[in-house]
Amino acid sequence: MTPKTKVALFDLDHTLLPIDSDYSWGVFTQEIGWTDPVDFQRRNDEFYEHYKAGTLDVHAYVRFATEAIRLKGREASLQARERFMRDVIGPALRPEALELVRGHQRAGDIVAIVTATNEFVTEPIARAFGVEALIAVKLARDGEGWITGEIDGEPSLRAGKVTRVAQWLAARGLDWAGVETTFYSDSPNDLPLLEHCDHPVATNADDTLRRVALQRGWRILDLFASHP
């Protein structure tokens, strides 16, 4: 019997990173003066609470989250993203998270990051982890190739992650039956994919996911337990 191909899937925010990169990007645009400090903070907080509660309207959120970069344009936005990577993401790259990813890579597993954060924010973060395969919210582009504020295809949120991973596997000539999957996540938003994988790992789990993991006997990993 041919052994199954091993696939390691990682959520990003609060799983591989101790922060939420999407929310942090919003705070960063506020700090550099791209957004109204009062109104943006209020709306960003509201969307974040909806995400944690599993009630996020992802289309409305992406229009909100990409408004600043749409207005500022490609060059200024890419320069700001470089600063964001240096000042915000760089200090949040923890060695234990990097080693977790590299351990799967050394074992020969196919590795992918599967995140509900959009591709503009997460592409350089995936590169920083040394991960080529990124399944993120794909952003629609205009005739000049810049972001429109809409989502292209199925958003990788909740059950959409299962769909997007299936599409990614199919593009590699694989399917669920032919792979042995491990998925690391902190959030109950990811229960559809956790339940679909062979080895669900509740990683830095919130209280809700931790209770589910304990009830179902899933592995629990507190990756950043040594940090405040």
LODO-419692 format. One record per residue: chain; x negated, y negated, z of N, C-alpha, C, CB in turn. Coordinates in Angstrom, 2 decimals, padded with zeros to 5 digits. Glycine has a CB too. Example, Ala and Ser with C-alpha at 12.3 -4.5 7.8 and 13.67 -1.06 7.14 Angstrom:
// LODO-419692
NODE	kette	n_px	n_py	n_pz	ca_px	ca_py	ca_pz	c_px	c_py	c_pz	cb_px	cb_py	cb_pz
NODE	A	-013.19	005.69	007.80	-012.30	004.50	007.80	-013.20	003.30	007.80	-011.31	004.47	009.05
NODE	A	-012.85	002.25	007.08	-013.67	001.06	007.14	-012.90	-000.03	007.87	-014.08	000.60	005.72
// end
This chain:
// LODO-419692
NODE	kette	n_px	n_py	n_pz	ca_px	ca_py	ca_pz	c_px	c_py	c_pz	cb_px	cb_py	cb_pz
NODE	A	-000.84	001.20	000.00	000.00	000.00	000.00	-000.88	-001.25	000.00	000.96	000.00	001.23
NODE	A	-000.62	-002.16	-000.92	-001.43	-003.37	-001.02	-001.14	-004.30	000.16	-001.15	-004.09	-002.36
NODE	A	-002.19	-004.75	000.87	-001.95	-005.67	002.00	-001.37	-006.98	001.52	-003.25	-005.92	002.77
NODE	A	-000.54	-007.56	002.34	000.08	-008.83	001.98	-000.91	-009.97	002.08	001.29	-009.11	002.86
NODE	A	-000.74	-010.96	001.23	-001.54	-012.17	001.29	-001.17	-012.95	002.54	-001.35	-013.04	000.03
NODE	A	-002.16	-013.35	003.31	-001.88	-014.10	004.54	-001.85	-015.60	004.26	-002.94	-013.78	005.63
NODE	A	-000.81	-016.23	004.78	-000.58	-017.66	004.57	-000.41	-018.33	005.92	000.66	-017.90	003.66
NODE	A	-001.15	-019.39	006.16	-001.03	-020.17	007.39	-000.46	-021.53	007.05	-002.40	-020.32	008.11
NODE	A	000.68	-021.84	007.65	001.37	-023.10	007.42	001.32	-023.94	008.68	002.83	-022.86	006.98
NODE	A	001.08	-025.23	008.50	000.95	-026.13	009.65	001.86	-027.34	009.48	-000.51	-026.59	009.83
NODE	A	002.72	-027.60	010.46	003.32	-028.91	010.57	002.18	-029.88	010.90	004.47	-028.94	011.67
NODE	A	002.44	-031.17	010.73	001.36	-032.13	010.94	001.52	-032.93	012.23	001.30	-033.09	009.77
NODE	A	002.57	-033.73	012.32	002.71	-034.68	013.43	003.04	-033.97	014.73	003.79	-035.70	013.11
NODE	A	002.23	-034.22	015.75	002.33	-033.60	017.07	002.00	-032.11	017.05	003.72	-033.80	017.63
NODE	A	001.57	-031.62	015.89	001.12	-030.23	015.79	-000.39	-030.22	015.56	001.86	-029.47	014.64
NODE	A	-000.82	-030.67	014.40	-002.26	-030.84	014.17	-002.76	-032.19	014.66	-002.57	-030.69	012.68
NODE	A	-001.87	-033.16	014.69	-002.21	-034.48	015.23	-001.47	-034.69	016.56	-001.85	-035.61	014.23
NODE	A	-002.09	-035.36	017.51	-001.40	-035.66	018.77	-000.47	-036.88	018.66	-002.41	-035.90	019.87
NODE	A	-000.33	-037.42	017.45	000.52	-038.58	017.19	001.46	-038.27	016.04	-000.34	-039.84	016.88
NODE	A	002.42	-039.14	015.81	003.28	-039.06	014.64	002.74	-040.02	013.59	004.78	-039.38	014.99
NODE	A	002.20	-039.49	012.50	001.54	-040.34	011.51	002.52	-041.27	010.82	000.82	-039.48	010.47
NODE	A	003.74	-040.81	010.58	004.75	-041.63	009.93	005.10	-042.84	010.79	006.01	-040.79	009.64
NODE	A	005.41	-042.57	012.05	005.74	-043.65	012.98	004.54	-044.58	013.16	006.18	-043.08	014.36
NODE	A	003.35	-043.99	013.27	002.14	-044.79	013.48	001.83	-045.68	012.28	000.96	-043.88	013.76
NODE	A	002.11	-045.19	011.07	001.93	-046.03	009.88	002.85	-047.24	009.96	002.21	-045.23	008.58
NODE	A	004.08	-047.04	010.40	005.00	-048.15	010.56	004.49	-049.17	011.56	006.35	-047.65	010.99
NODE	A	003.98	-048.70	012.68	003.41	-049.61	013.68	002.22	-050.36	013.10	002.98	-048.83	014.95
NODE	A	001.41	-049.65	012.32	000.23	-050.26	011.71	000.63	-051.38	010.75	-000.60	-049.20	010.96
NODE	A	001.65	-051.16	009.92	002.08	-052.21	008.99	002.61	-053.42	009.76	003.16	-051.68	008.02
NODE	A	003.17	-053.17	010.90	003.64	-054.26	011.75	002.44	-055.04	012.28	004.50	-053.72	012.91
NODE	A	001.42	-054.32	012.74	000.25	-054.96	013.33	-000.53	-055.79	012.33	-000.66	-053.92	013.94
NODE	A	-000.53	-055.40	011.05	-001.27	-056.17	010.05	-000.40	-057.24	009.40	-001.83	-055.24	008.96
NODE	A	000.80	-057.44	009.94	001.64	-058.54	009.51	002.47	-058.29	008.27	000.81	-059.70	009.27
NODE	A	002.67	-057.03	007.91	003.44	-056.72	006.71	004.94	-056.64	006.98	002.96	-055.41	006.13
NODE	A	005.32	-056.51	008.24	006.73	-056.33	008.57	007.10	-057.24	009.74	007.03	-054.86	008.90
NODE	A	008.38	-057.56	009.84	008.87	-058.38	010.94	008.68	-057.64	012.26	010.36	-058.76	010.73
NODE	A	007.99	-058.24	013.22	007.61	-057.50	014.44	008.80	-057.04	015.28	006.73	-058.36	015.28
NODE	A	009.88	-057.77	015.26	011.02	-057.41	016.11	011.96	-056.44	015.38	011.80	-058.66	016.55
NODE	A	012.40	-056.84	014.20	013.37	-056.02	013.47	012.77	-054.69	013.06	013.87	-056.76	012.23
NODE	A	011.52	-054.69	012.57	010.91	-053.44	012.13	010.74	-052.49	013.30	009.56	-053.71	011.47
NODE	A	010.27	-052.98	014.43	010.07	-052.11	015.59	011.37	-051.47	016.02	009.46	-052.89	016.75
NODE	A	012.44	-052.27	016.03	013.74	-051.74	016.43	014.19	-050.62	015.48	014.79	-052.86	016.46
NODE	A	014.10	-050.88	014.19	014.55	-049.89	013.22	013.64	-048.65	013.20	014.61	-050.51	011.83
NODE	A	012.33	-048.86	013.33	011.40	-047.74	013.37	011.69	-046.85	014.57	009.95	-048.25	013.43
NODE	A	011.94	-047.45	015.72	012.27	-046.68	016.93	013.58	-045.91	016.74	012.38	-047.61	018.15
NODE	A	014.56	-046.55	016.11	015.85	-045.89	015.88	015.70	-044.66	014.99	016.85	-046.88	015.26
NODE	A	014.97	-044.83	013.89	014.75	-043.69	012.99	013.99	-042.57	013.71	013.98	-044.13	011.74
NODE	A	013.02	-042.93	014.52	012.22	-041.91	015.23	013.09	-041.13	016.21	011.04	-042.57	015.98
NODE	A	014.00	-041.82	016.90	014.91	-041.12	017.81	015.83	-040.18	017.04	015.75	-042.14	018.61
NODE	A	016.29	-040.60	015.87	017.12	-039.72	015.05	016.32	-038.50	014.59	017.66	-040.48	013.83
NODE	A	015.04	-038.71	014.26	014.22	-037.56	013.86	014.11	-036.56	015.01	012.81	-038.02	013.43
NODE	A	013.81	-037.04	016.18	013.66	-036.14	017.33	014.96	-035.42	017.65	013.18	-036.92	018.56
NODE	A	016.09	-036.09	017.38	017.39	-035.49	017.66	017.89	-034.59	016.53	018.41	-036.57	017.91
NODE	A	017.15	-034.56	015.41	017.55	-033.74	014.28	018.65	-034.35	013.44	017.99	-032.42	014.77
NODE	A	018.84	-035.67	013.54	019.94	-036.34	012.82	019.42	-037.37	011.81	020.88	-037.02	013.81
NODE	A	018.18	-037.29	011.44	017.58	-038.30	010.57	018.17	-038.25	009.16	016.07	-038.11	010.50
NODE	A	018.58	-039.40	008.63	018.89	-039.56	007.22	017.57	-039.84	006.51	019.96	-040.71	006.97
NODE	A	016.98	-038.81	005.95	015.62	-038.93	005.44	015.55	-039.88	004.24	015.08	-037.55	005.05
NODE	A	016.59	-039.96	003.45	016.58	-040.86	002.29	016.56	-042.32	002.75	017.80	-040.59	001.38
NODE	A	017.40	-042.63	003.74	017.42	-044.00	004.28	016.08	-044.31	004.95	018.57	-044.18	005.29
NODE	A	015.52	-043.32	005.64	014.25	-043.57	006.32	013.12	-043.83	005.33	013.89	-042.39	007.22
NODE	A	013.05	-043.06	004.26	011.97	-043.24	003.29	012.08	-044.60	002.61	011.99	-042.11	002.24
NODE	A	013.30	-045.03	002.31	013.45	-046.38	001.74	012.92	-047.43	002.71	014.93	-046.66	001.40
NODE	A	013.24	-047.26	003.99	012.75	-048.18	005.02	011.23	-048.09	005.16	013.43	-047.88	006.38
NODE	A	010.70	-046.88	005.26	009.28	-046.68	005.55	008.37	-047.12	004.41	009.02	-045.24	005.86
NODE	A	008.88	-047.10	003.19	008.04	-047.46	002.04	008.28	-048.90	001.56	008.28	-046.50	000.90
NODE	A	009.14	-049.63	002.23	009.47	-050.98	001.75	008.23	-051.88	001.69	010.53	-051.62	002.67
NODE	A	007.40	-051.83	002.73	006.24	-052.71	002.77	005.26	-052.41	001.64	005.54	-052.58	004.11
NODE	A	004.98	-051.13	001.39	004.01	-050.81	000.34	004.60	-051.08	-001.04	003.57	-049.35	000.45
NODE	A	005.91	-050.97	-001.18	006.52	-051.32	-002.46	006.37	-052.81	-002.74	008.00	-050.93	-002.48
NODE	A	006.53	-053.61	-001.70	006.41	-055.06	-001.87	004.96	-055.50	-002.05	007.03	-055.77	-000.67
NODE	A	004.04	-054.86	-001.36	002.63	-055.27	-001.42	001.92	-054.75	-002.66	001.91	-054.78	-000.19
NODE	A	002.40	-053.65	-003.22	001.78	-053.13	-004.43	000.68	-052.12	-004.16	001.23	-054.25	-005.24
NODE	A	000.23	-051.48	-005.23	-000.69	-050.35	-005.13	-002.02	-050.72	-004.47	-000.93	-049.78	-006.49
NODE	A	-002.70	-051.74	-004.99	-004.06	-052.01	-004.53	-004.10	-052.36	-003.04	-004.68	-053.14	-005.34
NODE	A	-003.25	-053.29	-002.64	-003.24	-053.69	-001.22	-002.83	-052.52	-000.33	-002.29	-054.87	-001.01
NODE	A	-001.90	-051.70	-000.80	-001.41	-050.58	000.01	-002.48	-049.51	000.19	-000.17	-049.98	-000.63
NODE	A	-003.21	-049.22	-000.87	-004.28	-048.22	-000.76	-005.40	-048.72	000.15	-004.84	-047.87	-002.15
NODE	A	-005.69	-050.01	000.08	-006.71	-050.56	000.99	-006.24	-050.48	002.44	-007.03	-052.02	000.61
NODE	A	-004.96	-050.79	002.67	-004.42	-050.70	004.02	-004.43	-049.26	004.52	-002.99	-051.26	004.06
NODE	A	-004.15	-048.32	003.64	-004.17	-046.91	004.03	-005.57	-046.47	004.44	-003.66	-046.03	002.89
NODE	A	-006.59	-046.98	003.78	-007.96	-046.66	004.18	-008.24	-047.16	005.60	-008.96	-047.27	003.19
NODE	A	-007.78	-048.36	005.91	-007.93	-048.90	007.27	-007.16	-048.06	008.28	-007.45	-050.36	007.34
NODE	A	-005.97	-047.65	007.90	-005.14	-046.80	008.77	-005.85	-045.48	009.06	-003.77	-046.54	008.11
NODE	A	-006.44	-044.90	008.04	-007.17	-043.64	008.25	-008.34	-043.85	009.19	-007.66	-043.07	006.90
NODE	A	-009.06	-044.93	009.02	-010.24	-045.20	009.84	-009.85	-045.54	011.29	-011.05	-046.34	009.23
NODE	A	-008.86	-046.41	011.45	-008.58	-046.97	012.77	-007.58	-046.16	013.59	-008.07	-048.38	012.62
NODE	A	-006.66	-045.48	012.91	-005.59	-044.78	013.62	-005.74	-043.26	013.53	-004.24	-045.20	013.06
NODE	A	-005.90	-042.74	012.34	-005.95	-041.29	012.16	-007.30	-040.72	012.58	-005.66	-040.92	010.70
NODE	A	-008.38	-041.40	012.22	-009.71	-040.89	012.58	-009.84	-040.53	014.05	-010.75	-041.90	012.23
NODE	A	-009.49	-041.44	014.96	-009.59	-041.10	016.39	-008.63	-040.00	016.83	-009.33	-042.33	017.20
NODE	A	-007.60	-039.69	016.02	-006.62	-038.67	016.39	-006.96	-037.29	015.83	-005.25	-039.08	015.93
NODE	A	-008.06	-037.18	015.08	-008.48	-035.89	014.55	-009.23	-035.14	015.64	-009.37	-036.06	013.27
NODE	A	-008.58	-034.21	016.26	-009.15	-033.49	017.40	-009.89	-032.23	016.94	-008.05	-033.12	018.41
NODE	A	-011.02	-031.94	017.56	-011.81	-030.78	017.13	-011.05	-029.46	017.23	-013.07	-030.69	017.94
NODE	A	-010.19	-029.33	018.25	-009.46	-028.07	018.40	-008.47	-027.85	017.25	-008.73	-028.04	019.74
NODE	A	-007.91	-028.94	016.73	-007.00	-028.81	015.58	-007.78	-028.48	014.32	-006.19	-030.11	015.38
NODE	A	-008.90	-029.15	014.12	-009.74	-028.86	012.96	-010.22	-027.41	012.98	-010.95	-029.81	012.91
NODE	A	-010.58	-026.92	014.14	-011.07	-025.55	014.26	-009.95	-024.53	014.02	-011.68	-025.33	015.65
NODE	A	-008.73	-024.85	014.45	-007.60	-023.96	014.21	-007.39	-023.76	012.71	-006.32	-024.51	014.86
NODE	A	-007.44	-024.85	011.97	-007.28	-024.78	010.51	-008.45	-024.01	009.89	-007.19	-026.19	009.90
NODE	A	-009.64	-024.36	010.30	-010.83	-023.74	009.71	-010.90	-022.25	010.02	-012.10	-024.42	010.20
NODE	A	-010.41	-021.86	011.18	-010.39	-020.44	011.53	-009.56	-019.64	010.53	-009.83	-020.25	012.94
NODE	A	-008.42	-020.17	010.14	-007.61	-019.49	009.13	-008.30	-019.50	007.77	-006.22	-020.14	009.03
NODE	A	-008.95	-020.61	007.47	-009.66	-020.68	006.19	-010.80	-019.68	006.15	-010.19	-022.10	005.94
NODE	A	-011.54	-019.56	007.24	-012.64	-018.59	007.29	-012.14	-017.16	007.15	-013.42	-018.74	008.60
NODE	A	-010.93	-016.92	007.65	-010.36	-015.57	007.56	-009.84	-015.25	006.16	-009.23	-015.43	008.57
NODE	A	-009.88	-016.24	005.28	-009.43	-016.03	003.91	-007.95	-016.29	003.69	-009.74	-014.65	003.51
NODE	A	-007.28	-016.87	004.69	-005.86	-017.17	004.54	-005.66	-018.34	003.59	-005.23	-017.48	005.91
NODE	A	-004.54	-018.35	002.90	-004.11	-019.53	002.15	-003.51	-020.50	003.17	-003.08	-019.16	001.01
NODE	A	-003.97	-021.74	003.15	-003.57	-022.72	004.17	-002.83	-023.88	003.51	-004.81	-023.23	004.96
NODE	A	-001.74	-024.29	004.14	-000.99	-025.45	003.65	-000.47	-026.26	004.83	000.17	-025.02	002.73
NODE	A	-000.40	-027.56	004.65	000.28	-028.44	005.60	001.67	-028.70	005.05	-000.52	-029.78	005.81
NODE	A	002.68	-028.51	005.91	004.08	-028.68	005.51	004.69	-029.73	006.44	004.88	-027.30	005.59
NODE	A	004.96	-030.91	005.91	005.34	-032.03	006.75	006.52	-032.80	006.18	004.17	-032.95	006.94
NODE	A	007.31	-033.37	007.08	008.43	-034.23	006.68	007.98	-035.67	006.46	009.54	-034.19	007.74
NODE	A	006.72	-035.95	006.67	006.18	-037.28	006.40	005.82	-037.38	004.92	004.92	-037.57	007.28
NODE	A	005.96	-038.57	004.36	005.79	-038.71	002.91	004.34	-038.55	002.46	006.32	-040.06	002.46
NODE	A	004.19	-038.29	001.18	002.88	-037.96	000.62	001.91	-039.15	000.64	003.04	-037.46	-000.79
NODE	A	002.41	-040.37	000.58	001.51	-041.52	000.62	000.73	-041.54	001.93	002.29	-042.83	000.45
NODE	A	001.41	-041.30	003.03	000.75	-041.31	004.33	-000.10	-040.07	004.54	001.79	-041.42	005.44
NODE	A	000.36	-038.92	004.06	-000.26	-037.66	004.48	-001.35	-037.12	003.54	000.78	-036.63	004.62
NODE	A	-001.41	-037.59	002.30	-002.43	-037.05	001.39	-003.85	-037.20	001.95	-002.35	-037.74	000.03
NODE	A	-004.26	-038.39	002.43	-005.62	-038.48	002.97	-005.80	-037.73	004.28	-005.99	-039.92	003.18
NODE	A	-004.72	-037.53	005.02	-004.82	-036.77	006.28	-005.08	-035.30	005.96	-003.52	-036.92	007.13
NODE	A	-004.37	-034.76	004.98	-004.62	-033.37	004.57	-006.07	-033.20	004.13	-003.67	-032.96	003.45
NODE	A	-006.57	-034.18	003.37	-007.98	-034.11	002.95	-008.92	-034.11	004.15	-008.32	-035.28	002.01
NODE	A	-008.59	-034.90	005.16	-009.43	-034.97	006.35	-009.48	-033.63	007.07	-008.93	-036.06	007.30
NODE	A	-008.42	-032.85	006.96	-008.40	-031.50	007.55	-009.01	-030.46	006.61	-006.98	-031.11	007.90
NODE	A	-009.39	-030.88	005.42	-009.95	-029.95	004.46	-008.92	-029.03	003.84	-011.01	-029.14	005.11
NODE	A	-007.67	-029.48	003.79	-006.57	-028.67	003.26	-006.13	-029.22	001.91	-005.37	-028.64	004.26
NODE	A	-006.21	-028.38	000.88	-005.84	-028.81	-000.46	-004.33	-028.80	-000.68	-006.51	-027.93	-001.49
NODE	A	-003.65	-027.83	-000.09	-002.22	-027.67	-000.33	-001.42	-028.50	000.68	-001.81	-026.19	-000.24
NODE	A	-000.72	-029.49	000.17	000.11	-030.36	000.99	001.54	-030.30	000.47	-000.43	-031.82	001.00
NODE	A	002.45	-029.90	001.33	003.87	-029.92	001.02	004.47	-031.02	001.89	004.57	-028.51	001.28
NODE	A	004.71	-032.17	001.28	005.19	-033.35	001.99	006.40	-033.91	001.24	004.08	-034.42	002.13
NODE	A	007.03	-034.92	001.81	008.11	-035.59	001.09	007.51	-036.26	-000.14	008.86	-036.64	002.00
NODE	A	007.95	-035.83	-001.31	007.41	-036.35	-002.56	008.17	-037.62	-002.93	007.52	-035.29	-003.69
NODE	A	007.44	-038.65	-003.30	008.03	-039.96	-003.58	008.23	-040.16	-005.08	007.14	-041.07	-003.01
NODE	A	009.42	-040.62	-005.42	009.70	-040.93	-006.83	008.86	-042.13	-007.26	011.21	-041.22	-007.04
NODE	A	008.49	-042.14	-008.52	007.63	-043.19	-009.07	008.32	-043.91	-010.22	006.28	-042.61	-009.55
NODE	A	007.94	-045.17	-010.41	008.49	-045.96	-011.52	007.65	-045.75	-012.77	008.55	-047.47	-011.16
NODE	A	007.95	-046.50	-013.82	007.25	-046.34	-015.09	005.77	-046.63	-015.01	007.85	-047.21	-016.11
NODE	A	005.36	-047.39	-013.99	003.95	-047.70	-013.80	003.28	-046.79	-012.78	003.79	-049.14	-013.38
NODE	A	004.03	-045.81	-012.32	003.46	-044.82	-011.40	003.45	-045.23	-009.95	002.09	-044.52	-011.81
NODE	A	004.19	-046.30	-009.61	004.21	-046.73	-008.21	005.52	-046.32	-007.55	004.00	-048.25	-008.09
NODE	A	005.53	-046.35	-006.25	006.61	-045.82	-005.42	007.88	-046.66	-005.57	006.17	-045.77	-003.95
NODE	A	009.03	-045.96	-005.70	010.32	-046.66	-005.85	011.10	-046.77	-004.55	011.16	-045.95	-006.88
NODE	A	010.78	-045.93	-003.57	011.54	-045.88	-002.34	012.49	-044.70	-002.26	012.31	-047.14	-002.18
NODE	A	012.63	-043.97	-003.37	013.48	-042.78	-003.39	012.63	-041.52	-003.27	014.32	-042.74	-004.69
NODE	A	013.29	-040.42	-003.00	012.62	-039.13	-002.85	012.74	-038.34	-004.14	013.20	-038.33	-001.67
NODE	A	011.66	-037.70	-004.53	011.62	-036.86	-005.72	011.81	-035.40	-005.29	010.27	-037.04	-006.51
NODE	A	012.97	-034.84	-005.64	013.21	-033.43	-005.31	013.69	-033.22	-003.89	011.97	-032.63	-005.54
NODE	A	013.54	-032.01	-003.42	014.00	-031.62	-002.09	013.06	-032.17	-001.02	014.11	-030.07	-001.98
NODE	A	013.57	-032.93	-000.06	012.69	-033.40	001.02	012.28	-032.24	001.92	013.39	-034.49	001.85
NODE	A	011.04	-032.25	002.35	010.50	-031.17	003.19	010.84	-031.46	004.66	008.95	-031.03	003.01
NODE	A	012.13	-031.38	004.95	012.65	-031.64	006.29	013.65	-030.55	006.64	013.30	-033.06	006.39
NODE	A	013.54	-030.01	007.86	014.43	-028.96	008.33	014.47	-027.80	007.31	015.86	-029.52	008.57
NODE	A	015.65	-027.39	006.85	015.73	-026.25	005.92	015.03	-026.54	004.60	017.19	-025.89	005.65
NODE	A	014.85	-027.82	004.28	014.13	-028.17	003.07	012.70	-027.66	003.07	014.13	-029.65	002.89
NODE	A	012.13	-027.47	004.26	010.77	-026.91	004.30	010.74	-025.47	003.78	010.22	-026.95	005.75
NODE	A	011.78	-024.71	004.07	011.86	-023.33	003.57	011.91	-023.35	002.05	013.10	-022.59	004.15
NODE	A	012.75	-024.22	001.51	012.87	-024.34	000.05	011.56	-024.75	-000.59	013.96	-025.34	-000.32
NODE	A	010.93	-025.77	-000.03	009.69	-026.27	-000.62	008.56	-025.25	-000.53	009.27	-027.58	000.06
NODE	A	008.48	-024.52	000.58	007.45	-023.48	000.69	007.71	-022.38	-000.32	007.40	-022.90	002.12
NODE	A	008.97	-022.00	-000.50	009.30	-020.98	-001.50	008.88	-021.43	-002.89	010.80	-020.66	-001.47
NODE	A	009.11	-022.70	-003.21	008.70	-023.24	-004.52	007.18	-023.22	-004.66	009.23	-024.68	-004.70
NODE	A	006.50	-023.57	-003.59	005.03	-023.59	-003.60	004.48	-022.17	-003.79	004.48	-024.20	-002.29
NODE	A	005.08	-021.21	-003.08	004.64	-019.82	-003.24	004.87	-019.35	-004.68	005.39	-018.91	-002.25
NODE	A	006.04	-019.66	-005.22	006.36	-019.23	-006.58	005.37	-019.80	-007.59	007.79	-019.66	-006.94
NODE	A	004.95	-021.04	-007.36	003.97	-021.66	-008.26	002.63	-020.94	-008.22	003.78	-023.12	-007.91
NODE	A	002.38	-020.22	-007.14	001.14	-019.44	-007.00	001.35	-017.98	-007.38	000.60	-019.54	-005.57
NODE	A	002.53	-017.65	-007.91	002.82	-016.27	-008.27	003.13	-015.40	-007.08	001.68	-015.69	-009.02
NODE	A	003.59	-016.01	-005.99	003.88	-015.28	-004.76	005.34	-015.48	-004.37	002.95	-015.73	-003.61
NODE	A	005.81	-014.66	-003.42	007.13	-014.87	-002.84	007.08	-014.45	-001.38	008.23	-014.07	-003.62
NODE	A	008.18	-014.67	-000.66	008.20	-014.38	000.77	007.87	-012.92	001.06	009.56	-014.72	001.35
NODE	A	008.35	-012.01	000.19	008.16	-010.58	000.43	006.69	-010.16	000.31	009.00	-009.76	-000.53
NODE	A	005.93	-010.95	-000.45	004.55	-010.57	-000.70	003.51	-011.24	000.17	004.22	-010.85	-002.10
NODE	A	003.98	-012.03	001.16	003.03	-012.75	002.01	003.36	-012.49	003.48	003.07	-014.27	001.72
NODE	A	002.34	-012.64	004.29	002.47	-012.59	005.75	002.20	-014.00	006.27	001.48	-011.51	006.41
NODE	A	003.23	-014.63	006.80	003.16	-016.06	007.09	003.07	-016.34	008.59	004.36	-016.76	006.51
NODE	A	002.23	-017.31	008.91	002.15	-017.89	010.25	002.48	-019.36	010.11	000.73	-017.67	010.91
NODE	A	003.32	-019.87	011.01	003.69	-021.28	010.94	003.57	-021.90	012.32	005.12	-021.46	010.39
NODE	A	002.84	-023.00	012.39	002.63	-023.75	013.62	003.47	-025.02	013.60	001.13	-024.09	013.81
NODE	A	004.28	-025.23	014.63	005.08	-026.46	014.69	005.43	-026.79	016.14	006.36	-026.31	013.86
NODE	A	005.65	-028.09	016.36	006.03	-028.58	017.69	007.51	-028.83	017.83	005.28	-029.86	017.99
NODE	A	008.27	-028.81	016.73	009.60	-029.43	016.72	010.73	-028.46	016.42	009.62	-030.54	015.72
NODE	A	011.87	-028.60	017.10	013.04	-027.79	016.74	013.59	-028.13	015.36	014.13	-027.99	017.77
NODE	A	013.20	-029.29	014.79	013.56	-029.57	013.41	013.03	-028.48	012.47	013.02	-030.93	012.99
NODE	A	011.96	-027.80	012.90	011.33	-026.79	012.05	011.80	-025.37	012.34	009.84	-026.85	012.23
NODE	A	012.88	-025.23	013.11	013.38	-023.88	013.38	013.70	-023.09	012.12	014.62	-023.97	014.24
NODE	A	014.27	-023.69	011.06	014.53	-022.88	009.86	013.27	-022.20	009.31	015.13	-023.75	008.78
NODE	A	012.14	-022.92	009.26	010.92	-022.32	008.74	010.28	-021.40	009.78	009.92	-023.41	008.31
NODE	A	010.32	-021.78	011.04	009.79	-020.89	012.08	010.50	-019.54	012.05	009.94	-021.54	013.47
NODE	A	011.81	-019.57	011.89	012.58	-018.32	011.87	012.33	-017.52	010.61	014.07	-018.63	011.99
NODE	A	011.90	-018.17	009.55	011.67	-017.50	008.27	010.29	-016.85	008.20	011.83	-018.49	007.14
NODE	A	009.37	-017.28	009.06	007.99	-016.80	008.99	007.78	-015.57	009.86	007.02	-017.90	009.41
NODE	A	006.73	-014.82	009.53	006.43	-013.61	010.28	005.89	-013.91	011.68	005.42	-012.77	009.52
NODE	A	005.11	-014.97	011.78	004.47	-015.29	013.06	004.71	-016.76	013.41	002.94	-014.99	013.00
NODE	A	005.84	-017.07	014.03	006.09	-018.45	014.45	005.26	-018.79	015.69	007.58	-018.68	014.74
NODE	A	004.66	-019.97	015.68	003.84	-020.41	016.81	004.34	-021.79	017.26	002.31	-020.46	016.43
NODE	A	004.93	-021.84	018.45	005.39	-023.12	019.00	004.17	-023.86	019.52	006.46	-022.91	020.14
NODE	A	003.78	-024.91	018.83	002.50	-025.58	019.08	002.75	-026.98	019.64	001.66	-025.66	017.78
NODE	A	002.22	-027.23	020.84	002.49	-028.51	021.52	003.99	-028.77	021.56	001.75	-029.69	020.80
NODE	A	004.75	-027.73	021.82	006.20	-027.76	021.63	006.90	-028.72	022.60	006.77	-026.37	021.79
NODE	A	007.95	-029.36	022.08	008.79	-030.14	022.98	009.63	-029.18	023.82	009.70	-031.13	022.18
NODE	A	010.39	-029.72	024.76	011.11	-028.87	025.71	012.10	-027.94	025.01	011.85	-029.73	026.73
NODE	A	012.77	-028.44	023.98	013.77	-027.63	023.28	013.13	-026.45	022.57	014.54	-028.49	022.29
NODE	A	012.08	-026.71	021.81	011.42	-025.62	021.09	010.74	-024.66	022.06	010.41	-026.17	020.09
NODE	A	010.20	-025.18	023.15	009.55	-024.31	024.13	010.56	-023.31	024.72	008.91	-025.16	025.26
NODE	A	011.77	-023.80	024.99	012.80	-022.89	025.52	013.14	-021.81	024.51	014.07	-023.68	025.90
NODE	A	013.28	-022.19	023.24	013.57	-021.22	022.20	012.44	-020.20	022.09	013.79	-021.93	020.84
NODE	A	011.21	-020.68	022.10	010.05	-019.78	021.98	010.00	-018.80	023.13	008.75	-020.59	021.91
NODE	A	010.27	-019.26	024.33	010.27	-018.37	025.50	011.37	-017.32	025.38	010.45	-019.17	026.80
NODE	A	012.53	-017.73	024.93	013.66	-016.80	024.78	013.38	-015.73	023.74	014.92	-017.57	024.41
NODE	A	012.67	-016.11	022.69	012.46	-015.19	021.57	011.11	-014.50	021.60	012.60	-015.94	020.28
NODE	A	010.30	-014.82	022.57	009.00	-014.19	022.69	007.99	-014.64	021.67	009.16	-012.74	022.58
NODE	A	008.16	-015.86	021.18	007.21	-016.41	020.22	005.94	-016.85	020.94	007.82	-017.58	019.43
NODE	A	004.86	-016.86	020.21	003.60	-017.39	020.75	003.74	-018.88	021.03	002.43	-017.12	019.78
NODE	A	003.19	-019.31	022.14	003.19	-020.74	022.50	001.73	-021.19	022.59	003.95	-020.99	023.86
NODE	A	001.40	-022.25	021.88	000.04	-022.77	021.83	000.05	-024.23	022.25	-000.59	-022.60	020.42
NODE	A	-000.62	-024.55	023.33	-000.76	-025.94	023.76	-002.15	-026.41	023.32	-000.57	-026.09	025.32
NODE	A	-002.19	-026.88	022.11	-003.47	-027.15	021.44	-004.22	-028.30	022.11	-003.24	-027.48	019.97
NODE	A	-003.49	-029.28	022.61	-004.13	-030.46	023.18	-003.99	-030.50	024.70	-003.54	-031.73	022.58
NODE	A	-003.90	-029.34	025.31	-003.64	-029.28	026.75	-004.75	-029.93	027.58	-003.47	-027.84	027.18
NODE	A	-005.96	-029.98	027.03	-007.09	-030.53	027.78	-007.13	-032.06	027.71	-008.40	-029.95	027.27
NODE	A	-006.21	-032.64	026.93	-006.21	-034.09	026.76	-005.00	-034.69	027.46	-006.22	-034.47	025.27
NODE	A	-005.09	-035.92	027.94	-003.96	-036.55	028.56	-002.84	-036.83	027.56	-004.39	-037.82	029.23
// end
